[in-house]
Amino acid sequence: MKIFSKMFAGQSLISWGLQLILIYIAWQVADQHIENNLWTITGVAALLLLTYASLSRDGKQRTK
């Protein structure tokens, strides 16, 4: 699990992965492959909270 906490360009690999997932979902919604409904919005909101928490954790690790 230490591989996911490795820092790359100031962010952990988990943060990068979560951001890439958000980009992928946004692209799929824009191309109308995924329906823009409450489930999609709820899922993206959860991913945003996870991304925020991960970036916050990365900031705390940098200050140590």
C-alpha positions in Angstrom: 0.0 0.0 0.0 3.0 2.3 0.3 3.0 2.6 -3.5 -0.2 4.6 -3.4 1.1 7.1 -0.9 4.2 7.9 -3.1 4.2 11.5 -4.1 4.3 12.5 -7.7 4.2 16.2 -8.6 3.1 17.1 -5.1 0.2 14.6 -5.0 -0.1 11.0 -4.1 -1.0 8.4 -6.7 -4.4 7.9 -5.0 -5.2 11.6 -5.6 -4.1 11.3 -9.3 -6.3 8.2 -9.7 -9.4 9.9 -8.2 -8.9 12.9 -10.4 -8.5 10.7 -13.5 -11.8 8.9 -12.6 -13.6 12.2 -12.3 -12.3 13.3 -15.7 -13.4 10.0 -17.2 -16.9 10.3 -15.8 -17.2 13.9 -17.0 -16.1 12.8 -20.5 -18.6 9.9 -20.5 -21.5 12.2 -19.4 -20.5 14.8 -22.1 -20.5 12.1 -24.8 -23.9 10.8 -23.4 -22.5 7.3 -22.6 -23.4 7.8 -19.0 -26.8 9.3 -18.1 -26.7 12.6 -16.2 -29.1 11.7 -13.3 -29.1 11.7 -9.5 -27.0 8.5 -9.2 -24.2 10.0 -11.4 -24.3 13.3 -9.5 -24.2 11.4 -6.1 -21.3 9.2 -7.2 -19.3 12.2 -8.5 -20.0 14.1 -5.2 -18.6 11.1 -3.2 -15.6 11.1 -5.5 -15.1 14.8 -5.0 -15.1 14.3 -1.2 -12.6 11.5 -1.4 -10.4 13.6 -3.7 -10.6 16.5 -1.3 -9.7 14.2 1.7 -6.8 12.7 -0.2 -5.4 16.1 -1.2 -5.8 17.3 2.4 -3.9 14.2 3.6 -1.2 14.9 1.0 -0.8 18.4 2.3 -0.4 17.2 5.8 2.3 14.7 4.7 4.3 17.5 3.0 4.4 19.6 6.1 5.9 16.8 8.2 
